[in-house]
Amino acid sequence: MTTHIVKSWTHLFQAAKDGVKTHDIRDRTEREYRVGDYLVLKEFDFVRGEYTGDELLTKITYITDRDTPCAMSSNGLAQDLCILSIQRLGDDEYAIL
């Protein structure tokens, strides 16, 4: 399993932190995402152009892309993008990294 550390804009980060956003769209050409990998979201304030220092540990539970399509992905999902289904993990689970 790999740990991916990625930038997350504030409004997207907060929604994931609140548990209402359980997916993340990423460029699959930048990294080799796999189910079971960890995704550390680092909150980035794009207005100020800096990281806030807040981060969130998640686990990738499913990947939708052109290799594992859904009804719309072959027409509606760009070749280089993937949708990562993510599960929020608790702060105490950082020890697994």
LOTIKOL-761144 format. One record per residue (C-alpha): residue number from 1; x, z, y. Coordinates in steps of 0.5 Angstrom, whole numbers. Layout:
<seq NUM	u X	w Z	v Y>
...
This chain:
<seq 1	u 0	w 0	v 0>
<seq 2	u 2	w -2	v 7>
<seq 3	u 1	w 2	v 14>
<seq 4	u -1	w -3	v 19>
<seq 5	u 0	w 0	v 26>
<seq 6	u -5	w -4	v 31>
<seq 7	u -7	w -4	v 38>
<seq 8	u -14	w -3	v 39>
<seq 9	u -18	w -3	v 46>
<seq 10	u -21	w 3	v 49>
<seq 11	u -28	w 1	v 48>
<seq 12	u -27	w -2	v 41>
<seq 13	u -23	w 4	v 39>
<seq 14	u -28	w 9	v 41>
<seq 15	u -33	w 6	v 37>
<seq 16	u -29	w 6	v 31>
<seq 17	u -27	w 14	v 33>
<seq 18	u -35	w 15	v 33>
<seq 19	u -36	w 12	v 27>
<seq 20	u -41	w 7	v 29>
<seq 21	u -35	w 1	v 28>
<seq 22	u -33	w 0	v 21>
<seq 23	u -30	w -7	v 22>
<seq 24	u -24	w -10	v 25>
<seq 25	u -23	w -17	v 26>
<seq 26	u -15	w -19	v 26>
<seq 27	u -11	w -25	v 26>
<seq 28	u -9	w -25	v 18>
<seq 29	u -3	w -30	v 20>
<seq 30	u 1	w -24	v 23>
<seq 31	u 0	w -19	v 17>
<seq 32	u -1	w -19	v 10>
<seq 33	u -7	w -14	v 10>
<seq 34	u -10	w -12	v 3>
<seq 35	u -15	w -7	v 1>
<seq 36	u -13	w 0	v 0>
<seq 37	u -8	w -1	v 6>
<seq 38	u -8	w 3	v 12>
<seq 39	u -9	w 1	v 19>
<seq 40	u -7	w 6	v 25>
<seq 41	u -11	w 4	v 31>
<seq 42	u -7	w 6	v 37>
<seq 43	u -12	w 6	v 43>
<seq 44	u -10	w 1	v 49>
<seq 45	u -13	w 2	v 56>
<seq 46	u -12	w -6	v 58>
<seq 47	u -14	w -4	v 65>
<seq 48	u -8	w 0	v 66>
<seq 49	u -4	w -4	v 61>
<seq 50	u -2	w 2	v 57>
<seq 51	u -3	w 6	v 51>
<seq 52	u -7	w 12	v 52>
<seq 53	u -3	w 16	v 46>
<seq 54	u -10	w 17	v 42>
<seq 55	u -10	w 14	v 35>
<seq 56	u -14	w 13	v 29>
<seq 57	u -12	w 13	v 21>
<seq 58	u -17	w 8	v 17>
<seq 59	u -17	w 5	v 10>
<seq 60	u -18	w -2	v 9>
<seq 61	u -24	w -2	v 4>
<seq 62	u -26	w -10	v 4>
<seq 63	u -23	w -16	v 7>
<seq 64	u -28	w -22	v 9>
<seq 65	u -24	w -29	v 10>
<seq 66	u -24	w -36	v 8>
<seq 67	u -21	w -34	v 1>
<seq 68	u -27	w -29	v 0>
<seq 69	u -32	w -32	v 4>
<seq 70	u -39	w -30	v 6>
<seq 71	u -45	w -34	v 7>
<seq 72	u -42	w -36	v 14>
<seq 73	u -35	w -35	v 14>
<seq 74	u -33	w -42	v 12>
<seq 75	u -37	w -45	v 18>
<seq 76	u -36	w -39	v 23>
<seq 77	u -30	w -35	v 21>
<seq 78	u -23	w -39	v 24>
<seq 79	u -18	w -40	v 19>
<seq 80	u -13	w -35	v 22>
<seq 81	u -18	w -29	v 22>
<seq 82	u -21	w -24	v 18>
<seq 83	u -26	w -18	v 18>
<seq 84	u -23	w -12	v 15>
<seq 85	u -28	w -7	v 13>
<seq 86	u -25	w 0	v 15>
<seq 87	u -26	w 7	v 13>
<seq 88	u -25	w 13	v 18>
<seq 89	u -20	w 18	v 15>
<seq 90	u -19	w 25	v 18>
<seq 91	u -13	w 27	v 22>
<seq 92	u -11	w 32	v 16>
<seq 93	u -10	w 25	v 12>
<seq 94	u -4	w 23	v 16>
<seq 95	u 0	w 27	v 11>
<seq 96	u -1	w 21	v 6>
<seq 97	u 3	w 16	v 10>
